[in-house]
Amino acid sequence: MQVFLTTDRMVLRRITPDDAPLLLGLDSDPEVMRYLTGGRPSAPADIDGNIRRYQGWYRAYPERGYWIAQDTGGAFLGWFHLRHPHGGDPAEPELGYRLARAHWGRGLATEGSFALLGTAFADPSVRRVFARTMAVNTGSRRVMEKLGMRLVRTFALDAPPIPGAEHGEVEYALTRTDRERAEAERHGRRPRDAARGGPRPPAPSREA
Ligand SMILES: CC(C)(COP(=O)(O)OP(=O)(O)OC[C@H]1O[C@@H](n2cnc3c(N)ncnc32)[C@H](O)[C@@H]1OP(=O)(O)O)[C@@H](O)C(=O)NCCC(=O)NCCS
């Protein structure tokens, strides 16, 4: 098992071809897939293709990719990713997560994502981490807000329409500057911008 990182309650490890049944089972729950495909499950061939793609990620970018999340006893919880989309800027990786329904509402998406933000910004070349979801995916948006990400834009996705797609997609982001400001505030230091008399960022918002 190749562990990428651990949190208080989770181990994030590399995905292998043996994990196909776990990923297939996850994507077979219509509620998990509701805001991704409208509830349609993934096809086994797509899962296999994705797993092959992940192996390429690990080779090319050991600090980027998709990781299975399991609890400290080894039980499967879901997965997280930190990747830059094909042709995207490695300095601006995208965060993503998908958890089995039995584990929703325990703060796990926030916990894993927070740890991944730490690894992302440990790379000095990373300027910003972003995340996207359907505007109507309130739970996912809430995770982004709890991470201190800010709504950047609402946009239409060029994809087959599913219920709720008429409200568009949202993109949230956390810049290095905003993260450093939040860290400073958390540790009771004066934020750099505040010390300079600069503007404070607006509070996270669900509004476009
Ligand atoms: C989105 C998802 C990852 C959230 O995982 P999670 O571990 O339950 O998230 P957390 O517990 O860290 O935080 C969820 C927050 O959203 C809130 N929430 C969840 N569903 C909500 C809803 N329908 N309306 C309002 N708030 C909601 C929770 O109350 C919690 O906020 P709180 O801590 O302030 O109470 C999980 O539901 C999931 O895997 N969904 C299916 C896949 C998916 O949609 N992935 C995102 C696509 S980009």
The ligand as a Tripos MOL2 file, in Angstrom:
@<TRIPOS>MOLECULE
LIG
   48    50     1     0     0
SMALL
NO_CHARGES

@<TRIPOS>ATOM
      1 C1        -20.0400   16.2500   -1.2100 C.3       1 LIG1
      2 C2        -19.4560   15.2280   -0.2500 C.3       1 LIG1
      3 C3        -18.0390   14.8950   -0.6510 C.3       1 LIG1
      4 C4        -19.4500   15.8480    1.1600 C.3       1 LIG1
      5 O1        -18.7740   14.9150    2.0270 O.3       1 LIG1
      6 P1        -18.9350   15.0040    3.6220 P.3       1 LIG1
      7 O2        -17.8350   14.2100    4.2140 O.co2     1 LIG1
      8 O3        -20.3400   14.6830    3.9890 O.co2     1 LIG1
      9 O4        -18.6610   16.5490    3.8520 O.3       1 LIG1
     10 P2        -18.4270   17.2550    5.2650 P.3       1 LIG1
     11 O5        -19.0890   16.4390    6.3390 O.co2     1 LIG1
     12 O6        -16.9790   17.5520    5.3950 O.co2     1 LIG1
     13 O7        -19.1940   18.6260    5.0770 O.3       1 LIG1
     14 C5        -20.4740   18.6460    4.4740 C.3       1 LIG1
     15 C6        -21.1650   19.9570    4.8290 C.3       1 LIG1
     16 O8        -22.2370   20.1660    3.9190 O.3       1 LIG1
     17 C7        -23.4430   20.2370    4.6430 C.3       1 LIG1
     18 N1        -24.4580   19.6520    3.7790 N.ar      1 LIG1
     19 C8        -24.4530   18.4210    3.2450 C.ar      1 LIG1
     20 N2        -25.5500   18.2760    2.4690 N.ar      1 LIG1
     21 C9        -26.2080   19.4410    2.5150 C.ar      1 LIG1
     22 C10       -27.4160   19.9130    1.9220 C.ar      1 LIG1
     23 N3        -28.1370   19.1520    1.1170 N.pl3     1 LIG1
     24 N4        -27.7930   21.1770    2.1850 N.ar      1 LIG1
     25 C11       -27.0580   21.9640    2.9930 C.ar      1 LIG1
     26 N5        -25.9070   21.5720    3.5780 N.ar      1 LIG1
     27 C12       -25.4920   20.3260    3.3310 C.ar      1 LIG1
     28 C13       -23.1850   19.4680    5.9200 C.3       1 LIG1
     29 O9        -24.0880   19.8330    6.9280 O.3       1 LIG1
     30 C14       -21.7600   19.9310    6.2080 C.3       1 LIG1
     31 O10       -21.7120   21.2540    6.6670 O.3       1 LIG1
     32 P3        -21.5340   21.6050    8.2460 P.3       1 LIG1
     33 O11       -20.2670   20.9380    8.7010 O.co2     1 LIG1
     34 O12       -21.4650   23.0930    8.2720 O.co2     1 LIG1
     35 O13       -22.7440   21.0320    8.9330 O.co2     1 LIG1
     36 C15       -20.3050   13.9330   -0.2190 C.3       1 LIG1
     37 O14       -21.6460   14.2590    0.0100 O.3       1 LIG1
     38 C16       -20.2100   13.1700   -1.5330 C.2       1 LIG1
     39 O15       -19.2800   12.3960   -1.7400 O.2       1 LIG1
     40 N6        -21.1980   13.3810   -2.4330 N.am      1 LIG1
     41 C17       -21.2470   12.6500   -3.7040 C.3       1 LIG1
     42 C18       -20.1400   13.0320   -4.6740 C.3       1 LIG1
     43 C19       -20.1120   14.5040   -4.9300 C.2       1 LIG1
     44 O16       -21.1260   15.1560   -5.1230 O.2       1 LIG1
     45 N7        -18.8830   15.0150   -4.9490 N.am      1 LIG1
     46 C20       -18.6290   16.3920   -5.2530 C.3       1 LIG1
     47 C21       -18.7520   16.5960   -6.7050 C.3       1 LIG1
     48 S1        -17.7340   17.9250   -7.1650 S.3       1 LIG1
@<TRIPOS>BOND
     1     1     2 1
     2     2     3 1
     3     2     4 1
     4     2    36 1
     5     4     5 1
     6     5     6 1
     7     6     7 2
     8     6     8 1
     9     6     9 1
    10     9    10 1
    11    10    11 2
    12    10    12 1
    13    10    13 1
    14    13    14 1
    15    14    15 1
    16    15    16 1
    17    15    30 1
    18    16    17 1
    19    17    18 1
    20    17    28 1
    21    18    19 ar
    22    18    27 ar
    23    19    20 ar
    24    20    21 ar
    25    21    22 ar
    26    21    27 ar
    27    22    23 1
    28    22    24 ar
    29    24    25 ar
    30    25    26 ar
    31    26    27 ar
    32    28    29 1
    33    28    30 1
    34    30    31 1
    35    31    32 1
    36    32    33 2
    37    32    34 1
    38    32    35 1
    39    36    37 1
    40    36    38 1
    41    38    39 2
    42    38    40 1
    43    40    41 1
    44    41    42 1
    45    42    43 1
    46    43    44 2
    47    43    45 1
    48    45    46 1
    49    46    47 1
    50    47    48 1
@<TRIPOS>SUBSTRUCTURE
     1 LIG1         1 GROUP 0 **** ****
